[in-house]
Amino acid sequence: MGFVYLALLLVTLGCMLLLDRRFRLFFWRDAVSASVVTVTGLAFFLLWDVAGIAGGIFFRGEAAVATGIVLAPELPIEEPVFLLFLVVCTMVVYTGAVRILSSTRRRSAVEEPS
């Protein structure tokens, strides 16, 4: 039972990457830029977590579905995986929304009488 949360995070991350591949939104559109954004976002959120842990704000909760493996005090292995999912999900949703809005605007411009 201890690997359920980590497994679910990896499965949902995989699903986001499948959506990305299907519609060429983020990594499959520009792998280099996507990698830079992902690493930068992950680093930012990890630094945020470390600052919160150092400040006594963030604590690792005990959960039966978590592995119990910690990378540092109060930093479970699931946290960087969650943050990776968060960054990838945000970018896939953002690029998908931009594509939908652009398409809608183009259609509206074509349909309007001049």
C-alpha positions, 0 to 999 in steps of 0.5 A: 500500500506504501507506493500507491501515491507515487504510482498514481503520480507517475500514472497521471504524469504519464497521462499528461505526457500522452495528451502532450504527445497527441496534440503536440503541446509542450514537449512534442512541440519544442523539447528543448524549451519544454525541458528548460521550463520544466527544470526551471519550474521544478527547481523553483518549487523545490527551493520553495519547499526547502524554504518552507521546510527550513522555516518550519512551515511545511511538514511531511505528513504520515500517510499509509499510501506514501512510501515513507522514503525521504530525500531530505528531512520533511521532503518525501520522494513523492514531493518532487514527482508531484512538483514535476506533474504540477509543472507539466500539467500546467504547461500542457493545460496552458498551451492547450488553452492558448491553442483553443483560444487562437483557433476560436479567434481565427474562426471568429475573424473569418465568420465576421463580415467585413 
